[in-house]
Every structure is written in C-alpha cells, then in structure tokens.
Amino acid sequence: MKYDYLGRTGLRVSKLTLGTMNFGWKTPEDESFRIMDKALELGINFFDTADVYGTEQFNGADGHPGLTEEILGRWFAQGGQRREKVILATKTYMRLADPILGVNDNHGNSAYKMRRHLDDSLRRLQTDHIDVYLMHHMDEHLAWPEAWDAYQSFILNGKVTYAGSSNFGARHLYQAQWSAEKKGMLGLAVEQCQYSLRRRLPEIELLPAAKELGIGIMVWGPLDAGKLSGKIVGSGENVRTAGVKERLSETELLQLTEYGALCKELGESEAVVSLAWLLHNPAVTTVVIGPRTVEQLESAARAVDLELSEETLKKIDAIFPGYKTAPVAYGW
C-alpha cells in the first residue's frame, strides 16, 4: 500500500480509504468485520464513516441512526489493537431523528450540535477520540469563529485530532483557513469531495484551492454510483443495472462503451482503471472506496499499483474531457 501526507499535517494515510457506508445495509456485520480485517492486512490505515450512515436515509426502514458506527465499535472491541491501527474519520451535519435535540436535530452544524454528536459518535465507536472529525456539509448559518471554538475545545480535550470538511466549495475552504489562522489554528486538514471521470468539476476551483491552502483531498464517489464499474455498460453489465442504463443519454452510453473497450485493451476492469486514474492526480491524497465484499476490496487494492501510461491518460481524457479555463475554454 502507498501512503501520502494528509494536507499540511505530518499524518500519513493510505492512498485508499476504507469507506464504511455500506456496513449494516448492503453488507452484514460479519462480512463488514472481514472487510475491515482484510483492509488492515492490505495496509489500509484510514477508515471513513459518518454518524448518519445506517439511518433510514441510507438503508430503508431497517436502519437506525448510528448503525454503521456501532458496527465499527464492535469490531474495535474485539481487541488486537484494531483501534490503534486505524486512523478514524467520522462526520456530523445530518438530522439523526433525535427527539432530545428538538429543533436542533436538523441538517446543519452548531457548536452545541457538534458537541452532542461527537459524544454520541465516541460512544457508538467505543473509542475516546476521533482522528479526523469532518463537517459533512457546509452550513451557511455557522459562523467560522463558532466552528473553530468548538474544534479547539474538542482538540484540547483530546476528543479530536484534526478538523475536516466534506462537500465544501473552494470559497468555503478559503473562509475556513482565514478564520483558523486568525485563531492560530491549523484549520482544515482535509476536504472530502465527489470527483470521478464523469464528475470533473473540482478540477476548476476546488482542487487548486485545496493545494494552495495545504488541504488534503479525500475523493468520494470514485465510480460515480457504479456507472464507472462496468456494470452499466461493459464487462460486468447485468440485468440489475438495466434501469440505470435506460436513464443515460446516448452520449453517456457512448462514453461508457468506449471506456469499457479501452479497459479491455488494458486487461483491467473499468473500476480499477477509474481508481488508478484518480490516484495519478497529485492533488488527490486518498480515494474512498466502499466495498460490499472482501473480493471487491481486494480488486480495488490493485489500483494502487496500476501505472497508466501518458498515452492511456490522454485516451481517457478524450473519452471523458475535463473542464478547461479561459481562453482555452473558448476554443482559442
């Protein structure tokens, strides 16, 4: 496994992050345990979760708030220094159907809500600290001085090591770091954003901003909800994905068909090439994968060592063109 520094910190994290969003829903607890054990065996040291994973928002009526964190907590409780070997990230922002919070149990953040949610996450995860505590989304009502006062308290009390964000815009990153510097704080260590061959918008502003500010980038959605997995059009196409295929435009279907043919030439699956493409970008610190089985995890791990030639990268760009800045964007 390869590793990279998390932004300006001295913390090194694996180039693949184990995302746990499927645990307790598509993946039963026993298989989730096997996936986490295998991740450690492969050298993956960064695990990502969220307090909302496991709720009905993600897995229907059978879920409940904090289910995925509870599964991680029971895995940690098995011992074997599992918790000590993991750099753990979780998030807060979403509504968790907590009647005690009343009107404050709504999408958003406040020092009050973050403190309550953090304590609940620690209890469910059966740990005394979170290594990276992320705001799951930007809350325009949250003043940065309030946010940094909360984080400073968490850090000084040993409950949190680093602050992070998810789904923020470039301007939010600048606002966050400017405010943090005024308080003499490190600020955001990482931003988790949606980025893939089919969603290259972050290349315009977000990735350059993060690089300039020294913020690491965690990529989520690297396969664009499975559209880059080969299961829609390509090597793994099946009847279960027919509905998704019907919603794609002719242009999108052509792109996926051409991409599948290129991957076949390379002798690699569409999913592995998609991950490898992201890992070739020096702006990307780590890519979050969400395997439902041990086999999917092992397959994804191949991407770390897959070298794509310049010729291949150009062919991929021709299939999935990125955004260009002016004046090139005007065709000049």
QUIGISUL-V881627 format. One record per residue. D_CENTER is the distance of its C-alpha to the mean C-alpha in Angstrom with 1 decimal. Layout:
# QUIGISUL-V881627
{{D_CENTER} {D_CENTER}}
This chain:
# QUIGISUL-V881627
{{17.9} {17.3} {16.0} {15.4} {16.1} {13.5} {15.0} {18.6} {18.3} {20.1} {17.2} {16.3} {13.1} {12.8} {11.7} {9.8} {7.5} {8.7} {6.7} {9.7} {9.7} {12.7} {14.7} {17.9} {17.8} {17.7} {17.9} {20.8} {20.8} {22.9} {20.6} {17.5} {19.7} {20.5} {17.0} {16.2} {19.6} {19.1} {15.8} {17.9} {20.7} {18.7} {17.8} {14.0} {14.1} {10.6} {9.5} {6.9} {8.6} {10.2} {13.9} {13.9} {12.7} {16.0} {17.9} {20.0} {17.7} {15.5} {18.3} {21.6} {24.6} {24.0} {21.1} {21.4} {19.4} {17.6} {18.2} {15.1} {15.5} {19.1} {18.5} {16.6} {19.6} {22.1} {20.6} {20.8} {24.3} {25.5} {26.0} {26.1} {24.2} {20.9} {19.6} {21.1} {19.3} {15.7} {13.8} {12.3} {9.7} {10.3} {10.6} {13.7} {15.2} {15.9} {19.4} {20.0} {23.5} {25.1} {28.7} {29.4} {27.2} {29.2} {28.5} {25.8} {23.7} {22.3} {19.1} {19.1} {19.3} {22.4} {23.4} {25.1} {22.3} {19.7} {22.4} {23.1} {19.5} {18.9} {22.1} {21.3} {17.9} {19.9} {22.5} {20.4} {18.5} {22.0} {21.2} {22.6} {19.7} {16.0} {14.9} {12.2} {12.7} {10.6} {12.3} {10.3} {12.5} {15.4} {18.7} {21.6} {24.0} {22.6} {24.6} {22.9} {25.8} {25.1} {21.4} {22.4} {25.2} {23.0} {20.6} {23.8} {25.2} {22.3} {22.3} {26.1} {26.2} {23.9} {21.4} {18.5} {18.2} {15.8} {14.7} {11.4} {10.4} {8.1} {9.7} {12.6} {15.3} {17.0} {19.9} {17.9} {16.8} {20.4} {21.7} {19.5} {20.7} {24.2} {24.5} {23.1} {25.5} {28.4} {27.8} {27.5} {23.9} {21.1} {18.9} {15.2} {13.9} {10.4} {8.9} {5.3} {6.7} {7.6} {9.6} {11.7} {15.5} {16.2} {14.3} {15.4} {16.2} {14.0} {16.6} {19.3} {18.5} {15.0} {14.6} {18.3} {18.1} {15.3} {17.4} {20.5} {19.3} {17.9} {14.4} {11.7} {8.9} {5.3} {4.9} {3.6} {7.1} {8.7} {11.7} {12.1} {12.7} {14.8} {17.0} {16.4} {17.0} {20.8} {21.3} {22.2} {24.5} {25.0} {25.4} {23.9} {25.2} {26.4} {28.1} {25.2} {23.4} {26.6} {25.8} {22.7} {24.8} {27.5} {25.3} {24.6} {27.0} {29.4} {27.6} {24.2} {26.0} {27.8} {24.7} {23.2} {26.7} {27.1} {23.7} {24.6} {28.0} {26.5} {24.3} {27.4} {29.3} {26.8} {27.1} {23.4} {21.3} {19.4} {16.1} {16.8} {18.0} {15.0} {12.7} {15.7} {16.1} {12.7} {13.6} {17.0} {15.8} {16.7} {14.5} {11.3} {10.9} {8.4} {6.6} {4.4} {7.4} {8.9} {12.6} {15.3} {17.9} {18.8} {20.0} {16.8} {15.2} {18.2} {18.1} {14.6} {15.8} {18.5} {16.4} {16.3} {20.1} {20.7} {22.4} {22.8} {26.0} {26.6} {28.5} {25.7} {23.2} {25.9} {26.4} {22.7} {23.0} {26.2} {24.6} {21.5} {22.9} {20.8} {21.9} {24.9} {26.3} {30.0} {32.5} {31.1} {29.4} {32.9} {34.1} {36.3}}
